[in-house]
Amino acid sequence: MLQYLEILTRFLTAAFELSASQHTLWQFALLAAIGLAGGAVLVYARTSLVLAALVFGARPPERIVPPRDIARLLSQSAPDAAGKPQPRAPGAGVPAVA
């Protein structure tokens, strides 16, 4: 994490040392620096969540968005007239994806 922040600091310094005459390059460097800073914030937030979970004895979060239940999705067929999915008949084949 500290190495990432050091690289970010060097990149920001280089971005602001560009001359104002190279306006497009300066803007690109500034946007890239903002993107790197955003990445650092995400890494820091994720690390903080894991450390807080370990300190309080909870299970660390695995994903921000829970995974989809693929088996349940594949076991349903086309929706009926009411828009609700119908369960597949036992032994019915799953259509192949081309």
N, C-alpha and C positions, 0 to 999 in steps of 0.2 A: 504494500500500500504506500509506503514511504517513497519507494522508487517511482511509483506511478505519479505521485504528487511532485517529485523532483522533475520528472520528464515534463509534466504539465507546466511547472513553473518556468522551465527553460523554453518551452514552446511559446508560452505567453510573452516572455521577454523578447524572443526573436520576432514574434508577431508585431509587437509594438515598436520594434526598432526599424521596421520597414519604412521607407520614405513615403511621404504623403503623395508623391508624384506617381507612385505605382498603386493607384487607388484600388484597382480590381484585385491585385495580389494581397493588399492589406485587408480588404474585406473578406477574402477567402480565408486568410490566416485567422482573422478574428472569429469567423463562423466555426472554423475547425477547433479553435481554442475553446469556444463555448461548448461545442460538442464533447470535447475531452473533459471539460469540467463537469458536464452532465453525467458522463460515464463514471467519473470519480464519485459523484454524489450517489449514484446507484450502487456502486461497489461498497461505499461506506454504509449506506442504509442497510444493505443485505448483511454485511458483517455485523452491524449493530443488532439486527434482529436475531441472528444466530447466537451472538454472545449473550444477549438478554435472555434468550430461551435457555441457554446452558446455565446461566447464573440462577435462574428461578426454577430450574429442574424440569422445565417443559421440553417437549420434543421440538427441535428446530424446524422451522417451516421448510417444506420441500419445494413447493412451487407457489407462485402468486396466484395462478389460475388453476383450479383443480382439473385433473385430467378427465376427459370424457369417458363414459362407460361404453366402449366400443362394442362389447359383446351384446349389450342391451340394444344398441342402435342396429346392429346387424340382425338381431332376432326379430325385428319388426318388418312388416311389409308395408305396402302403400297405404296411405290414410283412407279411412272410410268417408262417407258423405259428411259426417260431422267434423272431419279434420283430425280425428284421433287415429294414431297408428294401430293397426291390427297385428296381433301376434302371429307369427308364422306357424303354419301347421307343422307338427312334428315330422321330421324326415324330409321336409321340403327343401329343395336345393337353394343355395344362395346364388343369385344371378352374378355371372362373371362380369368384371369391369374390363372394358376394352381399353 
